[in-house]
Amino acid sequence: MRILVINGSPRRERSNSLCLTKAFIEGIKTSIGEKELGVEVKQFNVADLEIRPCKGCFSCWRKTPGKCCIEDDMVKVIEGQLWADIIIWSFPLYYFNVPGPLKILIDRQLPMFLPFMVDREDGVGSGNHPPRYDMSRKRHVLISTCGFYSAELNYDSVTAMFDRMLGKNNFETVFCGQGELFRVRQLSARTGEYLKVVENAGREFVEERITDGTRRKLEELLLPKEVFEAMADASWGMDKETGLKISNK
Ligand SMILES: Cc1cc2nc3c(=O)[nH]c(=O)nc-3n(C[C@H](O)[C@H](O)[C@H](O)COP(=O)(O)O)c2cc1C
């Protein structure tokens, strides 16, 4: 089994979201037995790749079908997607969507499609392009943390985009609020408990799908809203009224 992780956090290995991704992969590994099937994981840190923005020239459709005129690391990313059985999109929520460099990577996927106009089968959106390659058996997972107390309602534009890109509900999601708590060592009992649920989600996903019981646990807040928000506000060491640093004098 081949897993491709596209890590869209500029924090690379220090990403909160990547903590969840690693737990999810651990769950996959324990389920299928790493040795038997040989789980291979390839990870791309978008921040370490040279991926320039799409020029909008359509040469990947007209002049050199399937090949972009920009020669950079995007070739490796497309090869990775063709290689993988499971593609994990791991990223922080930035302004209610994916971080800019990851959006650039997504725009650069145009060579993976044919230019023709086709109807959508899932009824989402108003048009579609057929895939150039058979991607039908690949499974996608979106794993993300965000800074507000809950993931609920914050991911609408993320799911709207991926619904159109991958097909309605053609992906699993693990979205978690209060993401910055994953780096607080003193809270590792609670975050560790949550990571165990994520691990279980990975196990269930590879066996079939994340069960409703696990989904409910994934949606539980790490800490109650009021506790989290008071702690988060205090962590900046600033006066809430003035926005100025509180001096230690
Ligand atoms: C530029 C920027 C924009 C952000 N936008 C949001 C947002 O729209 N909603 C939210 O809940 N958190 C937002 N956050 C917080 C991050 O999503 C959060 O800190 C996340 O856990 C970081 O994950 P990472 O360690 O995987 O990069 C933002 C953070 C930054 C730096």
The ligand as an SDF file (V2000), in Angstrom:
LIG
                    3D

 31 33  0  0  0  0  0  0  0  0999 V2000
   -2.1170   33.1370    8.1760 C   0  0  0  0  0  0  0  0  0  0  0  0
   -2.9440   32.2770    9.0920 C   0  0  0  0  0  0  0  0  0  0  0  0
   -4.3020   32.1420    8.8620 C   0  0  0  0  0  0  0  0  0  0  0  0
   -5.0920   31.3570    9.6970 C   0  0  0  0  0  0  0  0  0  0  0  0
   -6.4370   31.2450    9.4500 N   0  0  0  0  0  0  0  0  0  0  0  0
   -7.2100   30.5250   10.2700 C   0  0  0  0  0  0  0  0  0  0  0  0
   -8.6200   30.4220   10.0450 C   0  0  0  0  0  0  0  0  0  0  0  0
   -9.1760   30.9490    9.0800 O   0  0  0  0  0  0  0  0  0  0  0  0
   -9.3690   29.7190   10.9350 N   0  0  0  0  0  0  0  0  0  0  0  0
   -8.8070   29.0900   12.0080 C   0  0  0  0  0  0  0  0  0  0  0  0
   -9.5480   28.4770   12.7890 O   0  0  0  0  0  0  0  0  0  0  0  0
   -7.4600   29.1210   12.2160 N   0  0  0  0  0  0  0  0  0  0  0  0
   -6.6610   29.8150   11.3810 C   0  0  0  0  0  0  0  0  0  0  0  0
   -5.2980   29.8510   11.5790 N   0  0  0  0  0  0  0  0  0  0  0  0
   -4.6760   29.0150   12.6520 C   0  0  0  0  0  0  0  0  0  0  0  0
   -4.0570   27.7030   12.1090 C   0  0  0  0  0  0  0  0  0  0  0  0
   -4.9700   27.0100   11.2840 O   0  0  0  0  0  0  0  0  0  0  0  0
   -3.6530   26.8060   13.2820 C   0  0  0  0  0  0  0  0  0  0  0  0
   -2.6770   27.4730   14.0350 O   0  0  0  0  0  0  0  0  0  0  0  0
   -3.1660   25.4260   12.8550 C   0  0  0  0  0  0  0  0  0  0  0  0
   -3.2230   24.5410   13.9570 O   0  0  0  0  0  0  0  0  0  0  0  0
   -1.7290   25.4380   12.3340 C   0  0  0  0  0  0  0  0  0  0  0  0
   -1.4620   24.1280   11.8590 O   0  0  0  0  0  0  0  0  0  0  0  0
   -0.0250   23.6040   11.3900 P   0  0  0  0  0  0  0  0  0  0  0  0
    0.8470   23.5300   12.6230 O   0  0  0  0  0  0  0  0  0  0  0  0
   -0.3160   22.2730   10.8100 O   0  0  0  0  0  0  0  0  0  0  0  0
    0.5290   24.5730   10.3880 O   0  0  0  0  0  0  0  0  0  0  0  0
   -4.4940   30.6440   10.7700 C   0  0  0  0  0  0  0  0  0  0  0  0
   -3.1030   30.7810   10.9980 C   0  0  0  0  0  0  0  0  0  0  0  0
   -2.3350   31.5890   10.1710 C   0  0  0  0  0  0  0  0  0  0  0  0
   -0.8530   31.6920   10.4430 C   0  0  0  0  0  0  0  0  0  0  0  0
  1  2  1  0
  2  3  1  0
  2 30  2  0
  3  4  2  0
  4  5  1  0
  4 28  1  0
  5  6  2  0
  6  7  1  0
  6 13  1  0
  7  8  2  0
  7  9  1  0
  9 10  1  0
 10 11  2  0
 10 12  1  0
 12 13  2  0
 13 14  1  0
 14 15  1  0
 14 28  1  0
 15 16  1  0
 16 17  1  0
 16 18  1  0
 18 19  1  0
 18 20  1  0
 20 21  1  0
 20 22  1  0
 22 23  1  0
 23 24  1  0
 24 25  2  0
 24 26  1  0
 24 27  1  0
 28 29  2  0
 29 30  1  0
 30 31  1  0
M  END
$$$$
